[in-house]
Amino acid sequence: MKGIKAANSLLINGGTFHIDSADDSVHSDVSVTINGGTFEIASGDDAIHAEDTLTITAGTINISKSYEGLEALHVDVKGGDIKLVANDDGLNAAGGTDESGMTGGRDGMFGGKGSMKGGMSSGNGSIVISGGNLYVNASGDGLDANGTLEISGGYTVVVGPTQGDTSTLDYDKSAVITGGTFIGTGAAGMAQTFSDSEKGVFAVSVRNQAAGTDIVLKDKSGNTIIEFTPELNFAVVILSSPDIISGETYTITVGTQSGEFRAS
């Protein structure tokens, strides 16, 4: 059922792995640490699962099929090249149950700083991304932190669907971005954005857009900061980069439509 299973901690420093499993492809009842290696994974459940902590510092991980891509109470991505497809959540810090509720909006934003999708904090899990390249294609929530989410580095891309009870970011307590680049698209109905940031953030509702529609962010001098083409339909766009300055005005073009927005 499982590809590689450890009753205690599991440490992988290298190697080449091709895993096609009915249950978790890589599983530990305690912790998983991956410091290198090449992985081709297709899983009927979680691609990589740890009951407590999952740490990835390096390696090339391609997850072509999974129910949830990376799951643990604490998910810590420090490096590596990770690309995953998930039928449910891309990254899941399984420290509690998801909450749902109402979101507000202002100035083209949804769920601005400090707003939350859920009214009560219910989890003690965490997702921390400090490096690496991470691409998430999730039919559920992109980054689901039943607790807290923190991004301080790396290059993270999340694409999610427009249908269903899903969101690009889903967190109970806080989602803070202090560095790195984040590009996210997905549904509008349950959308959340970062609760706090040190760099500029855009969270814009763009109505329903077809997959393959270009998104371009330019500064006031016409320099392209971010350019991205989602492979799934989308209704919201979340962008953050070290090149985005809070309070400055930028132009966001989605397909044939453009608008000026001030970075929060």
N, C-alpha and C positions, 0 to 999 in steps of 0.2 A: 504493500500500500504506500509506504513512504520510501523516498529515494535514499537519503542518508539520515539516520536517526541516532541521537545521543540521549541517554538518560540523564547525563550531567552536561557539562559545557562542551561545546564543539568549536574547535579552532581549525581554520583552513588558511594556509599560507601560500598555496599555489596549486597548480595542476590544471587539468582540462576535464570538465565534467559535462556529460550529456545525460540529462535526466528527464524522463517522461513517466510521471507517477500519477496514480489515482488519488493519492492523498498528498500531504506536504512533500515537496521535493527535497528540502533541507529543513530538518526539524531538531530542536533541542528542548528538553524539559526545563532547562535553565537559561543558557545564553549561547548565542552564535556570534563568532567573530570571524570576519573574512578579510584577510590582509593581502589577497592576490588570487590569481587564477582566472580561468576563462570558463564561463558557465552558459550552457544552452539549456533552458528549463521550460518544460511544459507540465503544468500541474493541474490536477482536478480539484485541489484545495489551495492552500497558501504555497507560494513559490518558496519563500524562506520564512520560517516561523521560529520564534523563541518565546518561551513563557515569560522570561524576564527582560533580557536586553539583547538586542540585535545591533551589532556594530559592523560597519563596512568602511574600511580605510583605503582599499585599492581593489583592482580587478576589473574585468569586463563581464558584465552580467546581462544576458539577453533573456527576458522572460516572455515567451510568445503566447502563453496561455496560463491563466491562474484565476482562482476565485478572488483572492486578495494577494497582492504582490509581495510586500514586505510587512510582516506583522509581528509585533512584540509589545510588551508593556512600555518599553523604552526603545525607540528606533533612532539610531545615531548614525548618520551618513557623513563621513569625514572625507571621502574621496571615492574614486572609481568611476567607471562609465557604466551607467545602469539604464536600461531601457526595458519597460514592462508594459504588458497589457493585462488588465484585470477586469473580470466580470462584475466585481463589486468595488471595494476601495483599493486604491493604488498603494498607499502607505497607511497602515492602521496601527495607532497606539491604543491597544485594547485595554484601557484602564477604566472603563465604565460604559454606560449606555448613552447612545446618541440622544440629543435633545432636539426639539423643534419648536418653532415659534414664529413671531413676526419680525420683519426687519424694516428699518426706516430708510429714507433716502434723501439726498440733498445735492444740488448742483451736479446732476448727472451721476452722482455716486450712489452706491447701495451699501447699507450696513457700514457707515463710516467708522472712523477710529473710535474704539470703545464700545461699539454696538456688538451684540451677540445674537446668534440665531437661537440659542437656548437661554431660558431665563435663569436656570440654576446650574452651577458647576457640579459635575457628577463624577469626574474621572481624575485619576492621578497618573495617567500615562503621559508620555512626552514624545514628540518628534523633534529632533535636532539635526539640522543640515548645515554643515560648516564648510563643505567642499565637494568636489566631484561634479560630474555631469549626470543629471537625472531627468529622464523623459518618462512621463506617466500618461498612459492612455487608459482611463478608468470609466467603466459604465456606472459605477457608484460614485462616492466622494473621491476626489483626487488625493488630498492629504487629510486624513481623518484622525485628529488628535483628541482622544477622550481625556482631555487634560490640557496640555500646553503645546504650542508649536513655536519653534525658534529657527530662523534662518539667518546665518551670519556670513555665508560664503557659498561658493559654487554657482552652478548654472542649472536652474530648475525650470522645467516646462511641464505643465499639466494641461491636458485636454480632456474634457468631460462632455457628456451628452446634454441635450437641452430638455429631455423628457425625464419624468420621474422625480423622486424626492432626493435629489442629489445636489452637490455643490462642489466647486473647485477646492475651497477650503472649508473644513468643518472642525470646529474646536469648541471646547466647553469653557475654558478659562481665559486664555490669551493666545494671540498669534503675533509675534514680534519679528520684524525683519530689520537687521542692522547692517547687512552687507550682502554681496552676491546679487545675481540677477534672477528675477522671478517673472515668468510669463504664464498666465493661466487663462483658460477659457472654459465656459460651461453654461449651466442653467442659471436662470435669474430668480426662480421662485423661492429658493432657500439660501440665497447667496450670502456669504460673509466675505469681508475683506480683512486686512490686517488690523489688529486692535492698536498697534503702535509701530512706529518706524523711525529710523534715523536718517534714511534717505527718502526721496520722494516716491509716492505711490499713486497710481491711478486705478480706480475701480469704476468702470463705466458700463452702464446698460446700453446695449447697441441693438436691441430688438433681435428678432430671430435672423441669424445669418447662416448661409450654407457653408458646408465644409469646403475648403479650398479658397475661401475669401481672405484676401491679404489684409494684414494689420500692420500699419506703419506708424511709428512714433518719431516725430522730428522736433528739434528744438527751435527756438525763435530765429536762428540763423539758417535754418533749413537742413541742418545736419541730421542724418538718420541715427537714432539712438537704438531703436529696436525694430526689427522687421520679422514677421512671423506669419505662417499660413497654417491654421489649424486643420487637422484631418477629420474633425468631427464638427457637426453643426454647433453653433454657440449663440448665446444671448448676452453674455457679459464678458468683459475683458479686465484682467487684473495685471498691472505691469509695475515692476520696480527694478531699478538699476542704480549702481553707483553714479551713473551719469545723469540721473534725474535729481534735480535740486528742488526741495520742498519750497513752495511759494512761487516758483517760476511757471510761466505759461508755455505750453507745448501744443503741437497739433497732432491729433490722432486721426488717421484715415483708416476707415474700414470699408473695403470695397471701393465704391464710387463716392462715399460720403465722408466729409471731413468736419472736424470741429476743434475749437480751442478749449483746452482744459488746464486748470491750475493744479499743479501737483500738491497733494496733501502732505 
